[in-house]
């Protein structure tokens, strides 16, 4: 029996796994605070629902990862304070994020989260950690598809210039 076999939870974490999880929840906590702010700024009902879904997902992921880090004696990254609830009309027009901007930032964060999950999976020796981040990756891919659909339906998706003139090859 090898040193990395048996009960996964009894195996030591290596420094890459620790750093990956610690960094992941550090960024997730920042995203959580940003999404709370975005909820105050959005006027679109569907975008608000997506933001609320994202904040619930972050809460769950953060709690799960924090439990693992605590069980292994790792200090947790700091959490930013909860953001207060504000009414959209109370935020001056020039100081508001608009819905397409919020949606674009969400899309970028989802994309970065997918890369982070893949990187953590790739460096894991503990299968339970790799499977956990595989689940997070799948969740992000699903919410990314929702975000893409929302961006298309609302007309917020701005594609780069489309390459429609393909040169003709002569032989």
N, C-alpha and C positions, 0 to 999 in steps of 0.2 A: 504494500500500500504506500503511495507516494505522500509527500508532505502536503500536497494540495488536493487531497481526496477526503472523503468523509463528509461530516456535517459542515455545510458551507458557512454557517454563522459562527462556527468555532475557528475558522481559518482567519489568519491575520489579514488586515487590509494592507496593501502596499501604498507607498507614498503617492503614486499616480492616481490610484482610486480615491484616496483621501483628498488630494488636491482637486480632482475632477468634481467630486461631490460637493466639497466646500465651495468651490468657485461657482458651481451650478446654482446652489441655493443662494449664494450671495447675489448673483445676477437676478435670480427669480424674485428675491425680495425687493430689489429695485424695480423690476417690472410690475410687481404687485402694487407698489406705491404709485407708479406712473399710471397704471390702469385705473386706479381709484380716482386719480385726477382726470383722466380721460372720460370717465363716466360722468363727471360733473360737466364736462365740456360738450358732450355729444347730444345732439338733438334727434338723432335717428334711433328709433326703437329697436331695430334689428342689430344695429351696431352696439347699442347698450347691452342687449342680451348676450352678444358675443363676448363683450368685455366682462360681463358678470360670470359667464362660463369660464373664461380664462382665469379670473381671480380665484374661483373655486378650485380649479385645477392646480393653480400655484399653491394654494393653501394645503391641499392634499399631498402634493409632491414634497413640499418643504417639510411637512410633518414627518413623512416617511423617511426622508433622508436625514433629518435631524435625529430621529430615533437611532438610526444606524451609527451616526457619528458619536452621539452621546454614549451608546453602548460600548464604543471603542475608545472612549476617553478623549475625544477630539473636541476642542472648544468651537463653538458655533460662531458664524459671522454675525455682525450686528444687524438688527432689523431697523429700517427707517420707521418713523412714527406713522400711525394710521392717518390717512388724509381725511379732513372734514368733508361732510356732504355740503354741496353748494347748489344753488339753483342756477340753471344756464343763464337766465335773464339777469342775474346779479353780476355776471362776469362781463366786463366791457368788451364790446365787439372786437376791437383791435387787439385785445389780450387773449382771445379764445383760440384754442386749436379748432380747426374746422373738421368736419367728419371725414373728408377724403384724406386729410393729413393724419388723423388718428388711425384710420384704416391702413394707410401705408406704413406707419410705424409698427402697428401690430403685425403686419405681414413680414416686415423685416425681422422682428423679434422671433416670430415663429420659425423663420428660416434659420436664424442663428441658433435657436434651440435645437433644431433638427441636427445641425452640424455638431453641437456640443454633445448631444446624446450619442451620436455615432462615434465620436472621439472617445467618450468614456467607455462605451461598449468595447471598442477596439483595444483598449489598454487593460481591461479587466482580467484578473485571474480567477476571481470569485464569480461563479456562474450566477449566484443569486443577485449580485449587483448588476451584472450584464443583462439579466432578464428584466430587472426593474427598469433599467434605462431603455431596454427594448420596448417595454410597455409605454414609457413616456414618449418615446419616438413615435410609436403608433398613434398615440393620443394627439401629438402635435401634427402629424400628417393629416389626421381627420379634421382637426380644427383649422388647419391650413387650407384644406379643400373647402370648408365652410366660408373661410375668409375670401378665398378666390371667387367663389360663387357670388358672395355678397358684393365684392368689388365690381364684378361684371354686371350684376343686376342693377346696381346703383350708378353705373357709368363712371366709377372712380378709378378703374384700371386704365392706366395710360401705358400702352405698349411702346417699345422702342420702334424706330422706323422699320417697316416691314420690307424685306428684300424680295421684291416681286420680279425684277428683271434679271433673270438668270442668263448669263452669256451662252450663246450657242457655240458648241464645240464643232470645229471643222476638222475633218480627218485628212 
